[in-house]
């Protein structure tokens, strides 16, 4: 199919509609084309993308499967199918689809990154690291993959390497609040508390309503013995997200250290209301209740 082909001209028009956000119009046009060109895999790939955009995921699956049936080595369609299968919660099928894609085209950074995310969620950390490393090897400026690699290294306790991944991420995208927050967590675990504070504050400069960064900044201040500052951070986190069980628990710990035991009890109970199986909050509550009953 050359650039001068009538079909290519019509496909270009469909792609223009899609790019302009006219998704239903693009879908209507491509479905008309498939009637005239029922064996053109590109049309079904475009159809799948349109269905995905308007939330018709089952129809998207059918379109991508048709594209792959017509062209078994169609890496892009296999990748798109994997994305939809994961969104539908069909994790095993998504993994299989992504791996089949890599058999066709191993130098596919997005596939490696997506596989890495799945394996990270499944706590299969060695496999996750392998795929994130492939992603950044094939695409050295892949910001999200560098951050994801850092998260996985953090999870296995390779803190120095995690810091390097986050620093690489930030060298590529300085205004990435999640990477600043993640770097702060790694630095905190390394005992570099002042540097951790700076990272969390940097995250909050970029994203002031970042509840997790407020909570983590509170943790750093608490570790530094700056309890009033920690208290303020937890309060900010809870102002943004009142259902943040971890912040309620951390606030309770700080209130206890400040000698405000009754308020600490309330914070622990709120944490447990939001997260009934929260073992740390439950343990903290039991300890403080024993202390209060002995007085």
N, C-alpha and C positions, 0 to 999 in steps of 0.2 A: 504494500500500500504506500504509494508515493505521496509527496506533499500536494501534487496536482490532482489526486484522486477526488472524485465527488464525495466519497465517504469521509475522507480526511477533512474536507472543508466543513462538512456538517458536524463532525466530531469537534472541530475547533470552535464552532458556534455553541455547541453544548458546553464545552469547557468554559467558554466565556460567560455563559449564563451561570454556571456553577460558581465561578470565581467572583461574580458580582452578587452572590447571595440569592440568586433566583433559583432556588433548589428544586421547587416543584416544577417550574418551567423546564429546567434541565432534565428532570426525571421524565416528564411527559415526552420531551423530544427524543431522549435516548430510547425510551420504550417503543416509540414509533420506528426508530431506526432498526431496532432488533427484529422487527417484523420483516424488514427488507433484507437485513444482514444477520440471520440467526446464528451464524457460525463465527462471528467476529468477537473474540474474547475481550478486547478492550471495551466494547460497549457494555458488557456485563460488569466489568470492573468499575466503570463509571456509574452504572446503575446502583451497584452496591454502595458506592460512596454517597450517592444521593439519598438512598434509603437510610444510611447511617445518620446523615445530617438531620433528617426529619424524625429520627427516633424509631424507625421501622427496622429493628435489628434482625428479626427473623427473616424478613425479606432481603435484608442486606446479605445475610448468610447464604441464602439461595442464589443470589446474584454472583457472589464471589465463588461459590462452589461451581456454578455454571462456567465461569471464566476459567477456572482451574481444570474443569473437565474437558474444555475445548483446547487448553494449552497447559499441559502438565508441568512445564518448566516456567510457568508464569510466576516469578518470585514476588512481584508486587501484589498480585491478587492473593497469593498464599499468605503474605504478611497481613494484608487487610482482613482476611478471614480470621487469622489468629487474634487480631485486635478485637473483633466483634465477639469471638468465642469467649475471650477473657471477660469482656463486658457482660456477657450473659452468664458468667460464673462457671463456664465449662473449662476449668483450668487445665485438666489433663489433655483435653482436645486442643486447647490453645498451645500448650507446650509441644505437642506432636506437630501441629501446623507450623510453628516457628522453626522447629528442628528440621522439618522437611524443606522449609524455605532456605535454610542455611546449607542444605545439601546442594541446592541449585546455585546459591550465591552466598558464600561465606562472608564476604566483605560487605555486610549489611548492618551498619551500626545500630539502627533502630531496633532490629530484631534482637541483637545481642543485649541491648539495654532493656527491652521488654522482658526477655527471658530472665535477665538478671533480677529484675523487680519481682517476677513471680517466684524465683528461687529464694530471694530474700524474704518474701512473705511466708514461704514454706519452711524457712529456717534452714535451707540447704545452702549454707553460706559459702562453701568452697566452690560450688557450681555458680553461685551468684557472682563471686569475685572473678571467676574465669570469664564470664560473659561481659561483665563491665570492663575488664581489661581489654578484651577484644574490641569492645565498642570504642574505647578511647584510642586504641592502637590504629583502628581504621579511620577514626575521626578525632584527631587530637584536640580539636576545639569544641568537643561535645560536652557542653557545660553540665547538663543534667546527669550524664553518665559519670563524670568525675565526682559529682556530689554523691551519687548513689554508691559509687565505689567507696567513698569515704564512710558512708553510713554502714556499709558491710564490714569494712575494716574496724570501725568502731564497735560493731556488734561482737566481733571475735577478740576484741581487746588489743588490737594492734594500733595503739593510740598515736604513736609517732607517724605511722604511715597514713592514718586517717587524717591527721593534721595536714600532711603534705597534699593529700587529695583535695581537702577543702581549700587550702591555699591556692592550689592550681585552679580550682573552680572560680575563686574570687579574682584571680589574675585575669580570667577570661570574662567575668561578669561581676564587677564590683558591687552592683546594686542588687544582689541576690540575698534577701534577708534570711532565707532558710539555710543557706551555706554559712552565713555569719553565726546563726544560732547553733548549727551543728559544730562549727569550729569551737564555739564557746563551750559546748558540752565536752568535747575532747580535751580542751585545755583545762577545764575544771577537773576532769578525771586525772590529768597529769599533775594536778596540784598547782597549776599556774593560774591562780585565782584572779589576780589583777588583769592579766591578759584575757581571761574568760569574761570578766566584767566588760571590758572594752568591746569584745565581740558581740555580746548580747546588746550592749548599748548601740552598737553600729546597726544591728538588725532592727532595733526599735526606731532608729533615726529614719530608716528606709520604710518601715512598716509599723507605725505607732500602735496599731491595734492588734499586734501579734501576741496573743495571749500566752503561748508557750514560751516566747522569749522573755516576757515579764516574769513568768514563773521561774524560769531558769536563772534569770538575773537575781531573783530573790534567793534562790539556792546558793548562788555565789556569795551574795552579801551575808547570808546566814553563816556560811563556812568561814567568812572573814570576821565573824562576830559582830557585824553591823546589823543588829536585829531590827532596829527601827526602819532602816532602809529595806530590809527584807520584807517586813510587814507591809510597807507601802507597795512593794512590787506585787505581792500576792493579792492585795486588795485591787490593784489595777487589773491583774489577770482575771479576777472574778467579776469586776465591773464589766469587762469585755465579754466574758463567758461565765455566767453564773452557775453553769452545770459542770464546771471543771473540777472533778473530784480530787485530782492530784493536788491542785492548788488549795482546795479546802483543807486537805490533810496537812500540807506544808504550812499553811497559815496556823493550823492548830499547834504544830510543833513550835512555831515561833511564839505564839501566844503563851504556851506553857513556859518557854524559856524566859519570857517577859513577866512571868508570875501571874498571868491572867487565866487561871485554871478553868473557871466556869465558861469563859468564852472559848477556850481551847476545846472543851467538851462539845460545845455547840458545833464547832468546825469539824470535829471528827464525826459527829453524828450526821452532819450534812453530807460529808464525803461518803458515808456508808449508805445514806438514803439514795444517793446518786449511783453508787457502785457497791451493792450489798456484799459482794465477795472480795472486797478490798482488804486483804489480809493486814497490810501495814497500818491502815487506819483503825482496823478492829483491834490490833495489838496496842496501838497507841491509846485508844479509848480505854481498854481494860486496865492499862498501867495507871492512867490518870484517875480513873474511878477508884482504884485501890488506894491511891495516895489521898484522895479526898475523903474516903471512908475511914481512913486511919487517923484523920485529924480530929 
